[in-house]
Amino acid sequence: MNTKKFLGAASLAAVSALVLVGCAPASDTSGGSGLTGTVTIDGSSTVAPLMEAAADLYGAEAPEVNVTVGTSGTGGGFEKFCAGETDISNASRPIKDEEAALCAENGIEFQEIVVANDGLSVVVNPDNDWATCLSVEQLNTMWAPASEGVVMSWNQIDPSFPDEKLSLFGPGTDSGTFDFFTDVINGEEGASRTDYSPSEDDNVLVSGVSAELGASGYFGLSYALANADAVSIVAIDSGAGCITPSDETVSDGSYTPLSRPLFVYVNKANFAENAALASFAKFLVANSGAAAATAGFIGLTADQTAVAEEQLASI
């Protein structure tokens, strides 16, 4: 399944709604037939399209296995995962110490697996003709806690920008994207102005940015590319000039500081007991490149692929 395309407010799915991924006839991953069962996935809305793509591809291998993909955000996904409610948790950042402690408290052992790379995109309204490139310092001016109720117009970010109202859209506090962005832009995870429009659904963010001339927001690159008719991607200057996110600039590290790996976390006990989960996890690692390409993400490097294979083998 390709990255979700923006469909308008009337078509937006609820943040925590589950996406049931259909399967096409074929044999199971072990070469046998008749593998059945359910694999329950939740977590990052950024990683969800990748997992939906993997589930669609997996359908050709195991047509009787149902794979559901929810989008509760990275933090919300870990809450469910550590409560034993899901088999796999999608994450756009590594698990936090307190989340790992909650899993341990509940007897949930897990394995982290890196599955793809992504760039975090800063976007503006497509009719915005002034903010084609923003520096990290300018992003901090836009999003820092001290800017709340103070920086309300674009000309406060740069005097050459027009006196246009600044409207901000971004992920909520349960999102790993929020954690990552605030860390690298504001210098502290979770440090952000709060007078913006939050949502764990990236389609809601696309809708908001596309509706207001002075709007800006941030979310995963794959969503921005899939909605290029509704938003414009801003180049970022971290000191070496304006760099636009792309497969090349994310992979070679020049798109900094907004490049990141993406992860899944697998419940070890469920992996041992649920043949469908074990089969799907093995398929995911073996086919992460195809899933990434299908969903618009950047595939793993050779070194990262070796790490993912080792992570899977350790379950």
SVG drawing of the C-alpha trace seen along z (x, -y; Angstrom):
<svg xmlns="http://www.w3.org/2000/svg" viewBox="-17 -43 46 70">
<polyline fill="none" stroke="black" stroke-width="0.4" points="0.0,0.0 1.4,-3.4 1.7,-6.2 -1.7,-7.6 -2.8,-10.4 -4.5,-13.4 -8.3,-13.0 -9.7,-16.1 -11.3,-16.6 -14.4,-14.5 -12.3,-11.5 -9.9,-11.6 -9.6,-8.4 -9.7,-8.6 -6.2,-8.7 -6.5,-5.4 -8.4,-3.6 -7.1,-0.3 -6.3,0.3 -7.1,3.8 -4.7,4.9 -6.1,7.3 -4.1,10.2 -3.8,11.8 -3.6,15.6 -0.2,17.4 1.8,19.6 3.2,18.8 6.7,17.6 8.0,21.0 7.0,22.4 4.1,24.4 0.4,23.5 -2.5,22.7 -0.7,20.3 -3.4,18.4 -3.5,16.0 -3.5,12.3 -0.6,9.8 -1.6,6.6 0.5,3.5 0.1,0.0 2.2,-3.1 3.8,-5.8 1.7,-7.3 4.9,-7.9 5.9,-4.3 2.3,-3.1 2.5,-3.4 5.7,-1.3 4.0,1.4 0.9,1.3 3.1,1.8 4.9,4.7 1.6,6.3 0.3,5.9 3.5,7.6 3.2,10.3 -0.3,11.0 1.1,12.8 3.0,15.1 0.3,15.7 -3.2,14.9 -4.9,16.2 -3.0,14.0 -4.6,10.7 -2.3,7.8 -3.8,4.7 -2.0,1.4 -3.1,-1.3 -1.8,-4.9 -1.9,-5.9 1.5,-7.7 4.8,-6.4 4.1,-7.0 0.5,-5.8 1.7,-2.7 4.2,-1.9 1.4,-2.3 -0.5,0.5 2.6,2.6 3.8,2.5 0.3,3.5 0.5,6.6 -2.2,5.4 -0.1,5.5 2.5,7.7 4.6,5.0 5.0,1.3 6.0,-1.1 8.3,-3.9 9.8,-7.0 12.3,-7.2 14.0,-4.7 12.0,-3.5 12.4,-5.8 13.7,-4.4 10.4,-4.9 8.6,-3.1 11.1,-0.2 10.6,-0.1 6.8,0.1 7.2,3.1 9.6,4.7 7.1,4.1 4.4,5.9 6.7,8.7 6.9,7.7 10.3,8.5 10.9,6.9 13.4,6.6 14.1,3.4 14.5,3.7 15.5,0.9 13.3,1.0 13.9,-2.2 15.2,-5.7 13.2,-8.9 13.6,-12.6 11.5,-14.9 10.0,-17.5 9.1,-21.1 6.3,-22.3 4.4,-25.5 1.3,-26.4 2.0,-26.0 1.2,-29.7 3.9,-30.7 6.7,-32.2 9.0,-33.5 9.9,-30.6 11.7,-28.3 14.6,-27.7 14.7,-28.0 17.7,-27.8 17.7,-25.7 17.8,-29.0 14.7,-30.2 12.9,-27.0 13.8,-27.4 12.4,-30.9 9.1,-29.5 8.8,-26.6 10.6,-27.4 8.6,-27.5 9.6,-31.2 7.9,-32.0 4.5,-31.0 2.1,-34.0 5.1,-36.1 6.2,-35.1 2.9,-35.3 3.9,-36.7 6.4,-35.6 8.2,-38.9 9.3,-38.1 11.2,-35.1 12.9,-37.1 12.4,-40.9 12.3,-40.1 9.3,-37.9 5.8,-39.5 3.6,-40.5 1.6,-37.3 0.0,-35.5 2.0,-32.4 -0.2,-29.4 1.6,-26.2 0.6,-22.6 2.5,-19.6 2.2,-16.2 0.9,-15.8 3.0,-15.0 2.5,-11.2 4.3,-11.3 7.9,-10.2 8.2,-12.9 7.4,-15.5 10.1,-14.2 12.6,-14.1 11.9,-17.5 11.9,-19.3 15.1,-17.6 17.1,-18.6 15.5,-22.0 14.8,-23.3 17.5,-21.4 15.3,-19.4 12.9,-16.6 9.3,-17.8 10.3,-21.5 7.8,-23.3 5.4,-26.2 1.9,-24.8 -0.2,-27.4 -0.2,-25.3 -2.7,-22.8 -1.6,-19.2 -2.7,-15.9 -1.3,-12.4 -2.9,-12.1 -0.5,-13.5 -3.4,-14.0 -4.9,-16.5 -1.7,-18.4 -1.6,-18.4 -5.2,-19.7 -4.3,-22.5 -1.2,-23.7 -2.9,-23.6 -5.8,-25.8 -3.9,-28.8 -1.4,-31.0 0.7,-31.6 0.7,-28.0 3.7,-25.7 4.1,-22.3 6.3,-19.3 5.9,-15.5 7.6,-12.6 9.0,-13.1 7.0,-10.3 3.7,-12.1 5.0,-15.4 6.0,-13.8 2.7,-12.0 0.9,-15.4 3.1,-17.6 0.0,-19.2 -1.2,-20.3 2.0,-21.5 5.5,-22.7 8.7,-21.2 11.1,-23.7 14.9,-23.3 16.8,-23.4 20.1,-25.2 22.0,-23.8 25.1,-25.7 26.2,-24.2 23.6,-25.8 20.0,-25.0 19.4,-21.3 16.1,-19.8 15.2,-16.4 15.4,-13.5 16.5,-9.9 20.0,-11.0 20.4,-13.7 18.8,-11.6 21.0,-8.6 24.2,-10.5 23.5,-12.5 23.7,-15.9 20.0,-16.6 20.8,-17.4 19.6,-17.5 16.2,-16.2 17.2,-12.7 16.4,-9.7 16.0,-5.9 12.6,-4.2 12.0,-1.2 9.6,1.6 9.5,3.3 8.5,7.0 7.0,8.8 9.4,11.7 6.9,14.0 4.4,13.5 7.0,14.1 7.7,17.5 4.0,18.4 2.4,16.8 3.7,18.4 2.0,15.7 3.9,13.0 7.2,14.8 6.6,15.3 5.6,11.6 8.6,10.3 11.0,12.4 9.3,11.3 9.6,7.6 13.3,7.8 13.9,9.7 11.8,7.3 12.2,4.0 13.7,2.4 10.8,3.3 8.3,2.1 10.3,-1.2 10.3,-1.8 6.5,-1.1 5.7,-3.5 8.1,-6.2 10.7,-5.8 14.5,-5.4 15.7,-1.9 18.3,-0.7 22.0,-0.9 24.0,2.3 25.3,1.8 21.8,1.2 20.5,4.3 23.1,6.4 22.1,4.9 18.4,5.6 19.2,9.2 21.2,9.6 18.4,8.0 15.9,10.4 18.1,13.4 18.4,12.4 14.7,12.8"/>
</svg>
